[in-house]
Amino acid sequence: MFAAKRLGKELQKAKHSLPPGIDLVKADDFREWQVDIRVLDANPLYLNQTYRLSFIFSNNYPIEAPEVAFIYVPPSPAPTTPQSTSQTQSQSQLQSTSQTQPFPGRPIPIHPHIYSNGIICLDLLGTAGWSPVQSVESVCMSIQSMLTGNTKNERPQGDEAFCQSMGVRGPDGWSGWRGGRGRGLKDVRFAYDDDTV
């Protein structure tokens, strides 16, 4: 299968050298990967924020674009470990800070081309704008750039109605907010008419 061969090569490269601000979080198989991205400049809209992207690949990748969307990951508190009364303070200090730090979560970034359910209106991700030379890395860099250049703290027009018609992405794909089946990313046809953000 060509998709698996191509993704295998991309995975090997991603494990060793991704650009700054891009971190591979999950790549258990060749169906879905998750990547965290950060904006590296001082854009106040995204300062100190990390966002998670989901890539869902078909068997036709890279001929066909992956489904790419931001996903919301809720924050979680730091794990608590019961301490014995005989434990000394020096032993407590040896605990890893990663074990005591809460997970801040991953919000959906606010942007005029990003819906509140995480769907991204970007020509690169559509049939007309996609090219097989693109990769997970190049898509992440394009989205990083899209966020870096944004100055508008707003969602796309019609965000609420669009999200209700699409639904939200869960473990079994897109599901409607009213209990029905959502449309799915392959069914969306965007009109790309605003290249100012």
Buried (B, 14 or more C-beta within 10 A) or exposed (E): EEBEEBBEEBBEEBEEEBEEBBBBBEBEEBEBBBBBBBBBEEBEBBEEBBBBBBBBBEEEBBEBBBBBBBBBBEEEEEEEEEEEEEEEEEEEEEEEEEEEEEEEEBBBBBBBBBBBBBBBBBBBBBEEBBEEEBBBBEBBBBBBEBBBEBEEEEBBEEBEEBBEBBBBBEEEEBBBBEEEEBBBBEEBEBEEEEEEE
